[in-house]
């Protein structure tokens, strides 16, 4: 009998909920770690996925708010908001056995450093999730668009059995996935587009279509993107000579209606991942003596909203 892969998903939001559900539907042994109303809904009604790639409903799923009740797993998928990374790391500790891989599928470029510090490369891996999804209501994940892919691998880019097994599990679940040649570059390439999209759609309160079609806003978009690339190069990331044009081309391929989740968070008065986006770019620019005026502007302009909507806000 084919052995099921044991997977724990810490953070059952859009990313963790969608990919965890697909893996569970395909027969893998998946346990979701969640809390609050979302957890109660999953316990009582299961987990529903509404997606252009196919709707699904898992009637009975394994879910808990206590990781210590779960036996050690093969893979831990971390998919929480960035400010909850340290909490997720502590939640992962009871889930480890000798060969367990821990992969952050979060936004940003700092989680891998935290995983290495906490667990060393024995457990820490790198990951990238490309998807637009969110909790529509407790127990329900809404996937917008058809983009849904995972990239993952060892942080030293060496081949490993756990990476291959996870890739096989993804393929069985019809999840687009691959092990890139350089996972660190893949993480940064997503970060370049993510921070640029978050900055522009949140500052402008507009979807990407009108932003990239206007001369002035496109110029700001390009400057933000170019600053992030400059910082990444200072960190030792190797790109192609045409990286700016390549990343702009990808952003130009996005649906005109696409809006970064941070824009939605601002509109709903939620906490923002701003410090890990343009804030981190600005700080790294200072560390490497690289000017990042566009990202500094974005951070300053949105800073008063980073912990949620202030009472004095006029929106």
Secondary structure per residue as TSV (DSSP state, phi and psi in degrees):
chain	resnum	aa	ss	phi	psi
A	1	X	-	360.0	134.8
A	2	X	-	-65.8	131.4
A	3	X	-	-74.8	131.9
A	4	X	-	-74.6	143.4
A	5	X	-	-83.1	130.3
A	6	X	E	-89.8	120.7
A	7	X	E	-130.9	133.5
A	8	X	E	-112.3	131.8
A	9	X	E	-109.7	112.9
A	10	X	E	-97.1	106.6
A	11	X	-	104.6	96.6
A	12	X	-	-102.1	50.2
A	13	X	S	-87.3	-147.7
A	14	X	H	-59.7	-46.8
A	15	X	H	-72.7	-59.0
A	16	X	H	-63.6	-39.9
A	17	X	H	-65.5	-45.0
A	18	X	H	-65.8	-57.0
A	19	X	H	-69.8	-36.4
A	20	X	H	-62.6	-40.4
A	21	X	H	-65.8	-41.4
A	22	X	H	-62.1	-42.1
A	23	X	H	-67.0	-39.5
A	24	X	H	-65.8	-43.4
A	25	X	H	-59.8	-33.0
A	26	X	T	-80.6	-2.6
A	27	X	T	109.9	-0.3
A	28	X	-	-75.6	157.8
A	29	X	E	-89.0	91.3
A	30	X	E	-109.4	132.3
A	31	X	E	-118.9	130.5
A	32	X	E	-98.9	131.3
A	33	X	E	-106.3	116.7
A	34	X	-	-144.5	-171.6
A	35	X	-	-155.5	169.9
A	36	X	H	63.6	-149.7
A	37	X	H	-63.1	-33.6
A	38	X	H	-63.8	-44.4
A	39	X	H	-63.2	-45.6
A	40	X	H	-62.0	-39.7
A	41	X	H	-64.7	-40.6
A	42	X	H	-65.4	-38.1
A	43	X	H	-64.8	-39.1
A	44	X	H	-88.5	-35.3
A	45	X	H	-123.8	-4.9
A	46	X	-	86.0	-163.8
A	47	X	E	-126.5	125.9
A	48	X	E	-107.6	140.8
A	49	X	E	-119.1	121.9
A	50	X	E	-105.7	114.6
A	51	X	-	-148.5	143.1
A	52	X	T	-61.7	-18.9
A	53	X	T	-87.6	1.8
A	54	X	-	128.2	124.1
A	55	X	-	-77.1	155.2
A	56	X	E	-155.8	160.0
A	57	X	E	-143.9	121.7
A	58	X	E	-94.2	109.6
A	59	X	S	-66.9	-45.4
A	60	X	S	-123.4	120.5
A	61	X	-	-130.5	158.0
A	62	X	E	-88.3	117.8
A	63	X	E	-148.1	149.6
A	64	X	E	-161.8	164.4
A	65	X	S	-108.7	7.9
A	66	X	-	-125.4	96.3
A	67	X	G	-60.3	-23.8
A	68	X	G	-67.7	-13.0
A	69	X	G	-87.0	-3.0
A	70	X	S	-102.4	134.7
A	71	X	-	-68.4	157.7
A	72	X	-	-51.8	146.9
A	73	X	-	-119.7	172.5
A	74	X	S	-82.5	-41.1
A	75	X	E	-136.1	134.2
A	76	X	E	-107.9	122.1
A	77	X	E	-102.5	116.4
A	78	X	E	-97.6	122.6
A	79	X	-	-139.4	40.8
A	80	X	S	-94.2	168.2
A	81	X	-	-62.6	154.6
A	82	X	G	-62.7	-31.9
A	83	X	G	-70.8	-11.7
A	84	X	G	-101.5	12.5
A	85	X	H	-61.1	-47.4
A	86	X	H	-63.1	-37.3
A	87	X	H	-64.2	-39.7
A	88	X	H	-66.1	-37.5
A	89	X	H	-60.5	-44.1
A	90	X	H	-65.4	-37.7
A	91	X	H	-65.2	-27.4
A	92	X	H	-77.4	-23.3
A	93	X	G	-56.1	-43.6
A	94	X	G	-69.3	-10.4
A	95	X	G	-92.2	-1.3
A	96	X	-	-88.0	138.3
A	97	X	-	-124.1	-173.5
A	98	X	T	-56.7	-40.8
A	99	X	T	-108.2	13.0
A	100	X	-	-62.3	133.2
A	101	X	E	-100.8	136.5
A	102	X	E	-115.3	119.1
A	103	X	E	-120.3	127.2
A	104	X	E	-87.7	121.9
A	105	X	-	-108.7	33.2
A	106	X	S	-85.5	176.9
A	107	X	S	-82.6	157.7
A	108	X	S	100.6	179.1
A	109	X	S	-129.4	12.9
A	110	X	S	-103.6	-17.6
A	111	X	H	-62.6	-39.3
A	112	X	H	-61.8	-38.0
A	113	X	H	-63.5	-39.0
A	114	X	H	-68.0	-38.9
A	115	X	H	-65.4	-42.2
A	116	X	H	-62.5	-41.5
A	117	X	H	-64.7	-39.4
A	118	X	H	-79.8	-35.8
A	119	X	H	-128.1	-8.1
A	120	X	H	62.7	175.6
A	121	X	H	-71.6	-6.3
A	122	X	H	-57.7	-36.5
A	123	X	H	-118.3	-35.1
A	124	X	E	-68.7	133.5
A	125	X	E	-131.0	172.2
A	126	X	E	-111.3	149.4
A	127	X	E	-152.0	155.6
A	128	X	E	-137.8	128.7
A	129	X	E	-115.0	128.5
A	130	X	E	-114.4	105.1
A	131	X	E	-167.0	149.6
A	132	X	E	-113.4	102.2
A	133	X	E	-150.0	157.0
A	134	X	E	-157.1	166.1
A	135	X	E	-77.0	111.9
A	136	X	E	-76.1	-39.1
A	137	X	E	-160.3	163.9
A	138	X	T	-52.2	126.3
A	139	X	T	86.2	2.6
A	140	X	E	-132.5	125.9
A	141	X	E	-107.5	129.0
A	142	X	E	-104.9	119.8
A	143	X	E	-100.2	121.4
A	144	X	E	-102.0	129.0
A	145	X	E	81.4	-174.0
A	146	X	E	-111.6	-0.5
A	147	X	E	-71.7	122.9
A	148	X	E	-162.7	95.6
A	149	X	E	-144.9	156.2
A	150	X	E	-127.6	139.9
A	151	X	E	-125.3	139.3
A	152	X	E	-158.9	163.2
A	153	X	E	171.1	174.0
A	154	X	E	-69.6	145.7
A	155	X	T	-69.1	-18.2
A	156	X	T	-95.7	7.2
A	157	X	-	64.5	16.5
A	158	X	-	-78.7	153.0
A	159	X	-	-71.4	147.1
A	160	X	-	-148.9	151.5
A	161	X	H	-67.1	-34.6
A	162	X	H	-68.7	-35.2
A	163	X	H	-64.5	-44.1
A	164	X	H	-65.5	-39.6
A	165	X	H	-65.9	-40.2
A	166	X	H	-66.8	-38.2
A	167	X	H	-62.0	-43.2
A	168	X	H	-62.5	-39.6
A	169	X	H	-64.6	-40.5
A	170	X	H	-64.6	-42.2
A	171	X	H	-63.3	-39.8
A	172	X	H	-64.0	-31.1
A	173	X	T	-89.6	7.3
A	174	X	T	58.6	33.5
A	175	X	-	-93.8	126.7
A	176	X	E	-66.3	119.0
A	177	X	E	-151.2	155.5
A	178	X	E	-158.9	162.5
A	179	X	-	-105.2	104.1
A	180	X	-	-71.3	161.4
A	181	X	S	-61.7	-36.3
A	182	X	-	-137.7	99.8
A	183	X	H	-66.5	-32.3
A	184	X	H	-66.0	-39.7
A	185	X	H	-65.7	-40.1
A	186	X	H	-61.7	-39.9
A	187	X	H	-62.3	-44.1
A	188	X	H	-69.9	-36.5
A	189	X	H	-63.3	-39.9
A	190	X	H	-65.2	-42.4
A	191	X	H	-60.7	-39.7
A	192	X	H	-56.1	-50.0
A	193	X	H	-72.4	-39.4
A	194	X	H	-62.0	-50.2
A	195	X	H	-64.9	-40.4
A	196	X	H	-62.5	-47.2
A	197	X	H	-64.2	-43.9
A	198	X	H	-62.5	-44.8
A	199	X	H	-61.4	-51.6
A	200	X	H	-72.3	-45.0
A	201	X	H	-70.5	-28.8
A	202	X	H	-78.9	-44.2
A	203	X	H	-61.7	-44.0
A	204	X	H	-85.3	-15.9
A	205	X	T	54.2	42.1
A	206	X	S	-141.2	154.9
A	207	X	-	-70.5	168.9
A	208	X	H	-69.4	-27.8
A	209	X	H	-53.5	-60.7
A	210	X	H	-62.3	-32.0
A	211	X	H	-64.7	-46.6
A	212	X	H	-77.9	-15.0
A	213	X	H	-90.3	-13.3
A	214	X	S	-93.1	134.2
A	215	X	H	-58.8	-45.5
A	216	X	H	-71.3	-45.5
A	217	X	H	-70.3	-31.7
A	218	X	H	-66.2	-36.6
A	219	X	H	-62.1	-43.1
A	220	X	H	-65.5	-42.0
A	221	X	H	-56.3	-46.8
A	222	X	H	-64.4	-37.7
A	223	X	H	-67.0	-43.8
A	224	X	H	-58.3	-48.4
A	225	X	H	-61.2	-44.0
A	226	X	H	-65.3	-36.3
A	227	X	H	-65.3	-40.5
A	228	X	H	-64.3	-41.3
A	229	X	H	-62.7	-41.2
A	230	X	H	-61.7	-41.1
A	231	X	H	-67.2	-41.7
A	232	X	H	-60.8	-42.4
A	233	X	H	-61.5	-39.0
A	234	X	H	-64.4	-27.7
A	235	X	T	-81.2	-2.8
A	236	X	T	97.2	9.5
A	237	X	-	-79.2	131.9
A	238	X	-	-98.4	120.1
A	239	X	-	-114.9	169.2
A	240	X	-	-72.8	164.5
A	241	X	T	-65.1	-24.6
A	242	X	T	-102.5	28.7
A	243	X	H	-61.0	-37.8
A	244	X	H	-62.8	-49.2
A	245	X	H	-63.2	-38.7
A	246	X	H	-63.4	-45.8
A	247	X	H	-70.2	-36.9
A	248	X	H	-63.3	-38.4
A	249	X	H	-62.8	-39.1
A	250	X	H	-66.0	-44.9
A	251	X	H	-61.9	-36.6
A	252	X	H	-66.8	-20.7
A	253	X	H	-85.9	-10.6
A	254	X	S	-67.3	150.6
A	255	X	-	-57.0	138.9
A	256	X	T	-56.4	-25.5
A	257	X	T	-85.4	-0.5
A	258	X	-	-68.5	133.9
A	259	X	-	-131.6	136.1
A	260	X	-	-67.1	149.6
A	261	X	H	-61.6	-28.0
A	262	X	H	-64.3	-32.0
A	263	X	H	-64.6	-42.5
A	264	X	H	-64.7	-38.6
A	265	X	H	-62.4	-41.4
A	266	X	H	-62.2	-45.7
A	267	X	H	-62.3	-36.4
A	268	X	H	-87.8	-2.5
A	269	X	T	80.3	20.4
A	270	X	-	-85.8	167.0
A	271	X	-	-64.3	146.6
A	272	X	-	-107.8	150.6
A	273	X	-	-86.2	18.8
A	274	X	G	-49.9	-44.6
A	275	X	G	-60.8	-27.3
A	276	X	G	-90.1	-7.4
A	277	X	T	-102.5	-105.5
A	278	X	H	-63.0	-28.1
A	279	X	H	-63.1	-44.0
A	280	X	H	-67.3	-40.8
A	281	X	H	-59.2	-44.0
A	282	X	H	-62.9	-43.8
A	283	X	H	-65.5	-41.4
A	284	X	H	-66.0	-36.3
A	285	X	H	-59.1	-42.0
A	286	X	H	-64.3	-41.2
A	287	X	H	-60.9	-38.0
A	288	X	H	-102.8	7.4
A	289	X	T	57.8	43.6
A	290	X	-	-113.4	122.8
A	291	X	-	-63.7	132.5
A	292	X	-	-133.9	57.1
A	293	X	H	-63.6	-35.2
A	294	X	H	-68.3	-43.9
A	295	X	H	-68.7	-35.0
A	296	X	H	-63.7	-38.8
A	297	X	H	-62.0	-46.8
A	298	X	H	-59.8	-46.3
A	299	X	H	-61.3	-46.2
A	300	X	H	-64.2	-40.8
A	301	X	H	-67.2	-29.7
A	302	X	H	-106.3	-4.6
A	303	X	G	-56.5	-38.0
A	304	X	G	-67.4	-11.8
A	305	X	G	-104.4	0.9
A	306	X	T	-65.6	-25.6
A	307	X	T	-101.7	18.2
A	308	X	S	111.5	173.0
A	309	X	-	-70.6	121.0
A	310	X	-	-70.5	154.6
A	311	X	T	-59.6	-30.8
A	312	X	T	-81.9	-5.1
A	313	X	-	-61.0	141.6
A	314	X	-	-102.8	28.1
A	315	X	-	-126.4	360.0
